[in-house]
Amino acid sequence: MSMPIKLILLTLISFGLASCASGPKPVKLKPDEAEILFARGEYQKADALFLDLARQARPQRRTALLLRAAAA
């Protein structure tokens, strides 16, 4: 094989392997867990969960979750 063909094959293999890598999966949090903690009086834990939920939420839902975190 000639040098340019080897280089092209090496590049294609590199791109193929790079596309197989996966990043970290977001943690799926449930609003009910934060509400239960809030109802139990575990405000710091509830606050942390509400903030985590707000970071992952869509903008429409984010405001409500931030308000719940402030309440906690």
C-alpha positions in Angstrom: 0.0 0.0 0.0 1.2 3.5 -0.7 1.7 6.1 2.0 -1.4 8.2 1.3 -3.7 5.2 1.4 -2.3 4.1 4.7 -2.7 7.6 6.1 -6.3 7.8 4.9 -7.1 4.3 6.4 -5.5 5.3 9.7 -7.5 8.5 9.8 -10.8 6.7 9.1 -10.1 4.0 11.7 -9.3 6.8 14.2 -12.5 8.6 13.5 -14.4 5.3 13.8 -13.0 4.5 17.2 -13.5 8.0 18.4 -17.2 7.8 17.5 -17.6 4.7 19.6 -16.7 6.6 22.8 -19.6 7.6 25.0 -19.7 10.4 27.5 -21.1 10.2 31.0 -24.8 9.7 31.2 -26.8 12.2 33.1 -28.2 11.0 36.4 -32.0 10.7 36.3 -33.4 12.5 39.3 -37.0 12.4 40.4 -38.8 15.5 41.7 -40.8 13.3 44.1 -37.6 12.4 46.0 -36.9 16.1 46.6 -40.5 16.7 47.7 -40.4 13.8 50.1 -37.2 15.1 51.7 -38.8 18.6 51.9 -41.9 17.1 53.6 -39.6 15.3 56.1 -37.9 18.5 57.0 -34.6 17.5 55.4 -34.2 20.9 53.7 -30.6 20.8 52.8 -30.9 17.5 51.0 -34.1 18.7 49.3 -32.4 21.9 48.3 -29.5 20.1 46.7 -31.9 17.8 44.8 -34.0 20.6 43.6 -30.9 22.4 42.3 -29.7 19.3 40.5 -33.1 18.9 38.9 -33.1 22.6 37.8 -29.7 22.1 36.1 -31.1 19.2 34.1 -34.6 20.7 33.4 -35.9 22.5 30.5 -36.1 26.3 30.9 -39.9 26.2 31.4 -39.5 23.9 34.4 -36.3 25.3 35.7 -37.9 28.4 37.4 -40.3 26.3 39.4 -37.5 24.0 40.6 -35.3 27.0 41.6 -38.2 28.4 43.6 -38.6 25.1 45.4 -34.9 25.1 46.2 -35.2 28.6 47.6 -38.1 27.5 49.8 -36.0 24.6 51.1 
